[in-house]
Amino acid sequence: MSGTAGETAERVPPDRPALPEEIAELTDPGHREDPYPFLDRLRERSPYRPFDGLVVVGRHAQVSALLRDPAMSSARDRATLAPTPRGPRTRNFLHLDPPEHTRYRRLVAGAFARRQVAGLEPRIRGIAADLIGTAAEAGTLDVVEGLAYPLPLQVICELLGVPFEDRQLLQDWSGILSEALDPPLGAAPQGMTTEAARARAGFVTYFRKLIEERRAAPRDDLISHLVQVEEHGERLDDHDVLATCVLLLNAGHETTVNLIGNAVLALLRHPEQFARLRAAPGRTAPAVVEEVLRYDAPVQMTTRVAREEGAVGGAALHSGDTVLLLLGAANRDPEVYPDPGGFDIGRSPAAPHLSFAAGPHFCLGAGLARLEVAVALELFATLLVRPRLRPDGLAYRPNLNLRGPARLRIDMDDVRPGRVPGARSAAAEGRSHDS
C-alpha cells in the first residue's frame, strides 16, 4: 500500500491553464506502456513550475528529502489547486500530518508489525499455490485476473474480516476508486468522478454495517481490533475506523496487484533474470521484488503541499503549492542508479527506491506487500513450466499514477504440483470464513 491511495470523492477541479506540452504528453493514455522517456525528461527539467500552484520534482535526492520534510504537508485540502469535494468522505490518515497522523498510525501499526506479517506466510503460500494451480487445466493464465488480484485481495479481506463472498463487489469498488487517484494535472472526466463517488458510497455503507457488527460481537479480525484498540487513553471512533477500513482495503491490495503484474512482465521480458530467479527462487525472490519496485514502480507519483514560502533547487515554493513528486522518475535517476533503465535483480543501489515513499508516511503495509509478491514470484518461477507472454496478452490499466497491466495472459507447457503440506485450500478457507 502506498501513500497515494485511499482518498476519493466526486471532485470539481478548479480552473487552471492549459497543460504544458511535456505534461500533457505524459498524461496521454497512448503512452501508458512506456512512460519512462517522458519521466526522464521531466526529471532532467525538474524542479520547475509548469503553472501557478504546481511544482514538479523528479530527482531522487530532492524527492527523498521532500518526503521527509516537515514543511511539506500531506493534507491535500491545503493546496491552492485542491478541488472541491462532493459525496461521502471519510478521514484518511494518509492525508493527515503529525502529530494527528502519528496517533492514527500508531493505533493501526500493530496489525502490520513484522512478526504479525511473518505469521501470514503459510496462508499466503497456500492461496498463491492454489491460484497458480488452477492454470493447469486451461494451460493458460491471466496473471492479473488469476493471481495478482485475488491473492492480495483475499489476504486483506481475511485480515479485515470481510466475508469471502463479497470479494468481487469490493474489488469492483476498489478498481473504480483507483482510477480516480491521479494527481491534479487536469480535469478528470465527469463520468469517472461520479462513478468514483458512488464506489466510495458503497464502501462507506458496507463497512459501517461491519463496524456495527464487530462492536456488538468482536471477532479475531482487524476490524474488531480497530474498534477495540486503545493506547494512552486514545481510541478510534467509528469515522476513524471506517476511513481506515476503506484505506486498507483499497490501498492494501491495489498497489500489490500492480507490483505482481509488473514483476511477472519484467521477468518474462528478461529471460536471463528469470533464469536467476528459477535457480534459487526462495533466496532470490525478495531481491526481484526490490528491483521491480525501482524499475517499474506500481505507484508512479505522489503529492505534498508546501506549508510555507521556500525553494527546492531553483524553483520557488509558495504556501499552498502542490509539489508533484515523480517516484517513477526518481527511481531511475542516473545520479543514483547505474544503468537505471536496466532490469538487474542483483543490483546493489547506492540509495533505496522510493516506491513506498519515505518519512512519516512510509507505507504501513510495505512488509505485507513484499511478502505477498515474493511468495507469488517464487511459486510462479517454481510451478510453471516454460511460461511465455501471449502475442495479444498485454494491456495496461488507464491510470497515470497506479501503474500495472490490466491484462497479462501467458501460456505454459505445464504446471507442476504445488500444494503446500498442511495448507488449506483458498476455497475451503473461504467457506470457513463465511460460517
C-alpha positions, 0 to 999 in steps of 0.5 A: 500500500502506498501513500497515494491511495485511499482518498476519493470523492466526486471532485470539481477541479478548479480552473487552471491553464492549459497543460504544458506540452511535456505534461500533457504528453505524459498524461496521454493514455497512448503512452501508458506502456512506456512512460519512462522517456517522458519521466526522464525528461521531466526529471532532467527539467525538474524542479520547475513550475509548469503553472501557478500552484504546481511544482514538479520534482523528479530527482531522487535526492530532492524527492527523498528529502521532500518526503521527509520534510516537515514543511511539506504537508500531506493534507491535500485540502491545503493546496491552492489547486485542491478541488472541491469535494462532493459525496461521502468522505471519510478521514484518511490518515494518509492525508493527515500530518503529525502529530494527528497522523502519528496517533492514527498510525500508531493505533493501526501499526500493530496489525502490520508489525513484522512478526504479525506479517511473518505469521501470514506466510503459510496462508499466503503460500497456500492461496498463491499455490492454489491460484497458480494451480488452477492454470493447469487445466486451461494451460493458460493464465491471466496473471492479473485476473488469476493471481495478482488480484485475488491473492492480495485481495483475499489476504486483506479481506481475511485480515479485515474480516470481510466475508469471502463472498463479497470479494468481487463487489469490493474489488469492483469498488476498489478498481473504480476508486483507483482510477480516480487517484491521479494527481491534479494535472487536469480535469478528470472526466465527469463520468469517472468522478461520479462513478468514483463517488458512488464506489466510495458510497458503497464502501462507506455503507458496507463497512459501517454495517461491519463496524456495527457488527464487530462492536456488538460481537468482536471477532479475531479480525482487524476490524474488531481490533480497530474498534477495540484498540486503545493506547494512552487513553486514545481510541478510534471512533467509528469515522476513524475506523471506517476511513481506515477500513476503506484505506486498507482495503483499497490501498492494501491490495491495489498497489500489490496487484500492480507490483505482481503484474509488473514483476511477472512482465519484467521477468518474462521480458528478461529471460536471463533474470528469470533464469536467476530467479528459477535457480534459487527462487526462495533466496532470490525472490525478495531481491526481484521484488526490490528491483521491480519496485525501482524499475517499474514502480506500481505507484508512479507519483505522489503529492505534498503541499508546501506549508510555507514560502521556500525553494527546492533547487531553483524553483520557488515554493509558495504556501499552498503549492502542490509539489508533484513528486515523480517516484517513477522518475526518481527511481531511475535517476542516473545520479543514483542508479547505474544503468537505471533503465536496466532490469538487474535483480542483483543490483546493489543501489547506492540509495533505496527506491522510493516506491513506498515513499519515505518519512512519516508516511512510509507505507504501513503495509510495505512488509505485507506487500513484499511478502505477498509478491515474493511468495507469488514470484517464487511459486510462479518461477517454481510451478510453471513450466516454460511460461511465455507472454501471449502475442495479444496478452498485454494491456495496461490499466488507464491510470497515470499514477497506479501503474500495472497491466490490466491484462497479462495472459501467458501460456505454459507447457505445464504446471507442476504440483504445488500444494503446500503440506498442511495448507488449506485450500483458498476455497475451503478457507473461504467457506470457513470464513463465511460460517 
